């Protein structure tokens, strides 16, 4: 079974060796849904504990005071990003490059702590089909998770997708995101030096490149971080 059209591939930011519980949940979910294993890649290239993120070399690619492309600080934490926050950006960029090099058109990017709702595939398929039909494919980014507590502030006449609440803040939480690969290519051209944590950085990048961004609501995934192990990795998928 393939993922819903137009998804070409799913990239999961997870290392089974270092995150065995999260990997087990994700692998079981994909197996139960009979998703073709060639349709997804589970990979993590770097870690916050790597010596690179403890060295001065990292400043070649992280500049909290950057003004490139008209950048202004979006978040109070800009000058104090932790190695784990930086490594997430590096890993996201790595799968974005993979998607570009593979020639994919549309990809789903998941973080390791994502949890799927029970009817995820049905709701996701319905929303994507509606979005494709009603926009004529004129979209670049779709947020599937509202773990940040952000929900649409307007009614959309029964549709499952909405414009962001604020034009300068197109992302919500980064655990589940759909991108057109053409947009990923644009972002990679301006991503480094980065200046923000991944969600805020993508806010800046998506606005910079005039992305046509949407939110899916009600959300079909959520983050499992910060909860008990039983709640985070449910046995019923």
Secondary structure, DSSP 8 states (H G I E B T S, - for coil): ---STT--EEEEE--TTT-HHHHHHHHHHHHHTT--GGGEEEE----TTSGGGGSGGGGGTB-TT--GGG----STTGGG--HHHHHHHHHHHHHHHHHHHHT-SEEEEEETTEEE-TTHHHHHHHHHHHHHHHHTT---EEE-B-TTS---SS--TT-SEE--SSTT-----TTEEEEEHHHHHHHHHH-SSB-S-HHHHHHHHHHHTT--EEEESS-SEEE-TTS-HHHHS-S--
